[in-house]
């Protein structure tokens, strides 16, 4: 994946609800790592691949907000969520739902 060509506006404020480059990059990061990861770890990996992504003061919170809204829409539509969460040592870990 090469996400560097995307503008920050297009990535975070896309009008399309069916496509999210942020979510696509998160899926790519989780596929690359076989074990579940925290949002902080995911954000670090995403920044290595695409530094202009999630550049605000709280990128972890931004990513959580994007994921929460997209997963909620999926569940409301009767679709299967893309991500699975588990709690380990008071931290939420994300992995791909198989």
Short mmCIF file of the C-alpha atoms (twelve columns), coordinates in Angstrom:
data_MODEL
# 
_entry.id   MODEL 
# 
loop_
_atom_site.group_PDB 
_atom_site.id 
_atom_site.type_symbol 
_atom_site.label_atom_id 
_atom_site.label_alt_id 
_atom_site.label_comp_id 
_atom_site.label_asym_id 
_atom_site.label_seq_id 
_atom_site.Cartn_x 
_atom_site.Cartn_y 
_atom_site.Cartn_z 
_atom_site.pdbx_PDB_model_num 
ATOM 1  C CA . UNK A 1  0.000   0.000   0.000  1 
ATOM 2  C CA . UNK A 2  1.182   3.497   -0.763 1 
ATOM 3  C CA . UNK A 3  -0.957  5.996   1.119  1 
ATOM 4  C CA . UNK A 4  1.405   8.960   0.807  1 
ATOM 5  C CA . UNK A 5  -0.411  10.394  -2.222 1 
ATOM 6  C CA . UNK A 6  -3.597  10.999  -0.238 1 
ATOM 7  C CA . UNK A 7  -4.306  14.391  1.253  1 
ATOM 8  C CA . UNK A 8  -5.195  14.704  4.919  1 
ATOM 9  C CA . UNK A 9  -8.619  16.120  4.022  1 
ATOM 10 C CA . UNK A 10 -9.449  13.214  1.734  1 
ATOM 11 C CA . UNK A 11 -8.339  10.659  4.311  1 
ATOM 12 C CA . UNK A 12 -10.122 12.017  7.367  1 
ATOM 13 C CA . UNK A 13 -13.085 13.859  5.898  1 
ATOM 14 C CA . UNK A 14 -14.149 11.670  3.022  1 
ATOM 15 C CA . UNK A 15 -17.822 12.021  2.156  1 
ATOM 16 C CA . UNK A 16 -17.916 8.373   1.145  1 
ATOM 17 C CA . UNK A 17 -19.139 6.171   3.956  1 
ATOM 18 C CA . UNK A 18 -18.285 3.000   2.069  1 
ATOM 19 C CA . UNK A 19 -14.518 3.615   1.800  1 
ATOM 20 C CA . UNK A 20 -11.993 4.685   4.431  1 
ATOM 21 C CA . UNK A 21 -8.282  4.875   3.680  1 
ATOM 22 C CA . UNK A 22 -7.567  5.078   7.426  1 
ATOM 23 C CA . UNK A 23 -9.397  1.807   7.971  1 
ATOM 24 C CA . UNK A 24 -7.688  0.234   4.951  1 
ATOM 25 C CA . UNK A 25 -4.285  1.143   6.369  1 
ATOM 26 C CA . UNK A 26 -5.239  -0.268  9.776  1 
ATOM 27 C CA . UNK A 27 -6.280  -3.551  8.130  1 
ATOM 28 C CA . UNK A 28 -2.932  -3.627  6.303  1 
ATOM 29 C CA . UNK A 29 -1.016  -3.040  9.571  1 
ATOM 30 C CA . UNK A 30 -2.961  -5.762  11.399 1 
ATOM 31 C CA . UNK A 31 -2.431  -8.228  8.540  1 
ATOM 32 C CA . UNK A 32 1.295   -7.536  8.686  1 
ATOM 33 C CA . UNK A 33 1.417   -8.236  12.428 1 
ATOM 34 C CA . UNK A 34 -0.021  -11.571 13.447 1 
ATOM 35 C CA . UNK A 35 -0.767  -10.643 17.064 1 
ATOM 36 C CA . UNK A 36 -3.403  -8.201  18.360 1 
ATOM 37 C CA . UNK A 37 -2.245  -4.601  18.805 1 
ATOM 38 C CA . UNK A 38 -3.283  -1.606  20.888 1 
ATOM 39 C CA . UNK A 39 -4.431  1.590   19.176 1 
ATOM 40 C CA . UNK A 40 -1.172  3.282   20.185 1 
ATOM 41 C CA . UNK A 41 0.884   0.569   18.481 1 
ATOM 42 C CA . UNK A 42 -1.334  0.706   15.413 1 
ATOM 43 C CA . UNK A 43 -0.981  4.491   15.154 1 
ATOM 44 C CA . UNK A 44 2.837   4.186   15.392 1 
ATOM 45 C CA . UNK A 45 2.892   1.660   12.539 1 
ATOM 46 C CA . UNK A 46 0.495   3.758   10.456 1 
ATOM 47 C CA . UNK A 47 2.705   6.839   10.908 1 
ATOM 48 C CA . UNK A 48 5.731   4.866   9.649  1 
ATOM 49 C CA . UNK A 49 3.818   3.980   6.491  1 
ATOM 50 C CA . UNK A 50 2.062   7.311   5.983  1 
ATOM 51 C CA . UNK A 51 3.367   10.170  8.187  1 
ATOM 52 C CA . UNK A 52 0.726   12.690  7.051  1 
ATOM 53 C CA . UNK A 53 -2.033  10.435  8.317  1 
ATOM 54 C CA . UNK A 54 -3.641  11.275  11.676 1 
ATOM 55 C CA . UNK A 55 -1.484  14.332  12.370 1 
ATOM 56 C CA . UNK A 56 -3.582  15.909  15.123 1 
ATOM 57 C CA . UNK A 57 -2.742  16.180  18.812 1 
ATOM 58 C CA . UNK A 58 -4.500  12.925  19.690 1 
ATOM 59 C CA . UNK A 59 -4.178  10.539  16.721 1 
ATOM 60 C CA . UNK A 60 -5.136  7.559   18.878 1 
ATOM 61 C CA . UNK A 61 -8.444  9.210   19.774 1 
ATOM 62 C CA . UNK A 62 -9.068  10.146  16.127 1 
ATOM 63 C CA . UNK A 63 -8.502  6.551   15.032 1 
ATOM 64 C CA . UNK A 64 -10.796 5.264   17.792 1 
ATOM 65 C CA . UNK A 65 -13.537 7.658   16.686 1 
ATOM 66 C CA . UNK A 66 -13.267 6.574   13.045 1 
ATOM 67 C CA . UNK A 67 -13.335 2.885   13.996 1 
ATOM 68 C CA . UNK A 68 -16.211 3.286   16.439 1 
ATOM 69 C CA . UNK A 69 -18.433 5.050   13.898 1 
ATOM 70 C CA . UNK A 70 -17.661 2.651   11.043 1 
ATOM 71 C CA . UNK A 71 -18.116 -0.491  13.150 1 
ATOM 72 C CA . UNK A 72 -21.368 0.887   14.609 1 
ATOM 73 C CA . UNK A 73 -22.705 1.478   11.082 1 
ATOM 74 C CA . UNK A 74 -21.799 -2.091  10.144 1 
ATOM 75 C CA . UNK A 75 -23.529 -3.565  13.190 1 
ATOM 76 C CA . UNK A 76 -26.618 -1.384  12.630 1 
ATOM 77 C CA . UNK A 77 -26.743 -2.617  9.026  1 
ATOM 78 C CA . UNK A 78 -26.523 -6.253  10.175 1 
ATOM 79 C CA . UNK A 79 -23.003 -6.731  8.811  1 
ATOM 80 C CA . UNK A 80 -20.118 -8.472  10.503 1 
ATOM 81 C CA . UNK A 81 -17.599 -6.128  12.206 1 
ATOM 82 C CA . UNK A 82 -14.138 -5.969  10.606 1 
ATOM 83 C CA . UNK A 83 -12.253 -5.762  13.915 1 
ATOM 84 C CA . UNK A 84 -12.306 -7.898  17.018 1 
ATOM 85 C CA . UNK A 85 -11.373 -6.417  20.390 1 
ATOM 86 C CA . UNK A 86 -9.970  -8.156  23.426 1 
ATOM 87 C CA . UNK A 87 -8.944  -6.692  26.751 1 
ATOM 88 C CA . UNK A 88 -5.582  -7.581  28.187 1 
ATOM 89 C CA . UNK A 89 -3.945  -5.898  31.182 1 
ATOM 90 C CA . UNK A 90 -6.457  -3.008  31.145 1 
ATOM 91 C CA . UNK A 91 -5.714  -2.302  27.483 1 
ATOM 92 C CA . UNK A 92 -7.959  -2.932  24.472 1 
ATOM 93 C CA . UNK A 93 -6.244  -4.888  21.705 1 
ATOM 94 C CA . UNK A 94 -7.468  -4.972  18.107 1 
ATOM 95 C CA . UNK A 95 -7.234  -7.788  15.587 1 
ATOM 96 C CA . UNK A 96 -9.005  -8.690  12.377 1 
ATOM 97 C CA . UNK A 97 -12.293 -10.515 12.672 1 
ATOM 98 C CA . UNK A 98 -12.049 -13.758 10.708 1 
# 
